[in-house]
């Protein structure tokens, strides 16, 4: 064979390899869509019988749906802090919601809970900072932040600790069409008669996000769209949608009136996600964008469909922390996949960083893990890991009502949550009640509803998990409630 021909073949082969490598190495865009207080059972693809969610159902059908996806915490700010940093709220000492001012809870005469954490510390590196500084990503944030002391108004972004100070190059504050944008407790809210059947009010937050997608991008981007839906106040402006949802709910349901409004909020969230995904497609970005959808915590006990899970927002039973969790990436994540592998919102930062080629801290300084192998291969064996939650507060702080023994939280009753921590290892999950010094252990494979406490049947497993939980909490400097006569706020109860 002529030497020039051999050289030509080598040159062509090298070119093709380099082109293929370039495509394989192309960094994906990353789109994280976060719902607020959306229950595990609130979507059609998770089995809700009354709420129609075609856009989120389609997202699940085009990618992977995790049946055991978890939030970092059972409450808003703590969960969002975990998402942004990949660290548990226990490690961050950010376990509750932000407040207008510093202080402590005053709900117990016996126990003092840790001081309120008002801001996510600036020294904590967020997803945006790691992707922007470590991988050259363009970063943008729209919606609910809730990681700083309320500034000027409820949920107001702080110029010192808002998204713009935490790595987001584009950050626009907006309630969108959520009731926060128009709700006034002094005014009776009714339907908007100008909205015809099939018509939704324009959502300015979604419009801003779509506008970001439609512009020219010289760098790959990380976009976080953080919805206020379906957080209270629960109300819809659309009479036509309210009536459609109400017609699907049995007349004998004791909360039909509330659920009709709530279901309309769920379906409005679904509509806005559909508008966003259509904007992604129209911009020609769908094929090289990993889209992840999840919720910040479990659903509100008076509205959300957490059953058959026990518990709700504010506690560490499954209903408080197990949430919808799905991902789509054409060509990389198989369509129509369903996985029972436990994953966490803490995993988002290390997964996104791995895809972007950004550096991460030492493994012992991070609590999430890269779950790309389980996104791409859903039947891959579950990793050996422990998931830990820590909630050293009482909640609600007022206005709760205890349910009769025969009525659970899904019937509109809210029992007070006591300070508690939890650990899941394999199929076993242990809850430890910090002020009661007692534990409950459940087998989630056979008892998703956490109805059978196995502590008496398997004291060795309970002791082992309790020791593992307390060892972790001590190692990361977790804070605990203390008896009021004690002075050390970090002492172990």
Secondary structure, 3 states (H helix, E strand, C coil): CCHHHHHHHHHHHHHHHHHHHHHHHCCCEEEEEEECCCCCCCCHHHCCCCCCCHHHHHHHHCCEEEEEEECCCCCHHHHHHHHHHCCCHHHHCCCCCCCCCCCCCCCCCCEECCCCCCCCCCCCCCHHHHHHHHHCCEEEEEECCCCCCCCCCCCCCCCCCCHHHCCCCEEECCCCCCHHHCCCCCCCCCCCCCCCCCCCCCCHHHHHHHHHHHCCCCCCEEEEEECCCCCCCCCCCCHHHHHHHHHHCCCCCCCHHHHHHHHHHHHHHHHHHHHHHHHHHHCCCCCCEEEEEEECCCCCCCCCCCCCCCCCCCCCCHHHHEEEEEEECCCCCCCCEEECCCEECCHHHHHHHHHHCCCCCCHHHCCCCCCHHHHHCCCCCCCCCEEEEEECCCECCCCCECCCCCCCHHHCCECCECCEEEEEECCEEEEEECCCCEEEEEECCCCCCCCCCCCCCCHHHHHHHHHHHHHHHHHCCCCCCEECCCCCCCCCC
